[in-house]
Amino acid sequence: MGNRIKERREFLRMSQEDLSAKSGISRQTISSLENTPGKNVSTKTLEKLAAALEVTVGELFFADNV
C-alpha cells in the first residue's frame, strides 16, 4: 500500500509536504507509510490520504495503477 501511495503522489507531482498539507497527515507519517511495508494505519488516515490523492481507499490497496 505504501508503494501505491508514493506512486500516486509522484504521478500527481506532489511532494510529501504537498500531500501532508492537502491531507492533514504529517509528512513523517507519510514517509513512514511509504517506506515501511506492512505498516499499520487507521481507516481515518487512509481516507484522508485517498481523498488528497483523488482515489478511493480500495484503489490504494487493489488497483494495478492508481
C-alpha positions as CSV (number, residue, x, y, z in Angstrom):
1,M,0.0,0.0,0.0
2,G,2.8,2.4,0.8
3,N,4.3,1.9,-2.6
4,R,0.9,2.8,-4.2
5,I,0.7,6.0,-2.1
6,K,4.1,7.0,-3.3
7,E,3.4,6.1,-7.0
8,R,0.2,8.1,-7.0
9,R,1.8,11.1,-5.1
10,E,4.6,11.2,-7.7
11,F,2.1,10.8,-10.6
12,L,0.4,13.9,-9.3
13,R,3.8,15.6,-9.0
14,M,3.3,16.1,-5.2
15,S,6.0,16.2,-2.6
16,Q,5.4,14.5,0.7
17,E,5.0,18.1,2.1
18,D,2.3,18.8,-0.5
19,L,0.4,15.6,0.4
20,S,0.8,16.5,4.0
21,A,-0.7,19.9,3.5
22,K,-3.6,18.6,1.4
23,S,-4.4,15.6,3.6
24,G,-3.7,16.9,7.1
25,I,-1.4,13.9,7.7
26,S,2.1,14.7,8.9
27,R,5.0,14.3,6.4
28,Q,6.7,12.0,8.9
29,T,3.6,9.6,8.8
30,I,3.5,9.7,5.0
31,S,7.2,8.9,4.8
32,S,6.8,6.1,7.3
33,L,3.8,4.6,5.3
34,E,5.8,4.9,2.0
35,N,8.9,3.2,3.4
36,T,7.7,0.6,5.9
37,P,6.0,-2.4,4.3
38,G,3.1,-3.7,6.4
39,K,2.8,-0.5,8.4
40,N,-0.5,-0.3,10.3
41,V,-2.6,2.7,9.6
42,S,-6.0,3.9,10.7
43,T,-9.0,4.0,8.4
44,K,-9.3,7.7,9.0
45,T,-5.7,8.3,7.8
46,L,-6.3,6.1,4.8
47,E,-9.5,8.1,3.9
48,K,-7.7,11.4,4.2
49,L,-4.8,10.2,2.0
50,A,-7.1,8.7,-0.6
51,A,-9.1,11.9,-0.8
52,A,-6.0,14.0,-1.2
53,L,-4.7,11.6,-3.9
54,E,-8.1,11.6,-5.6
55,V,-8.6,7.9,-5.4
56,T,-10.6,5.5,-3.2
57,V,-9.2,3.7,-0.3
58,G,-9.7,0.5,-2.2
59,E,-7.6,1.7,-5.1
60,L,-4.7,2.3,-2.7
61,F,-4.9,-1.4,-1.9
62,F,-6.1,-3.1,-5.1
63,A,-5.6,-1.0,-8.2
64,D,-2.9,-2.0,-10.6
65,N,-2.2,1.6,-11.4
66,V,-3.5,4.4,-9.2
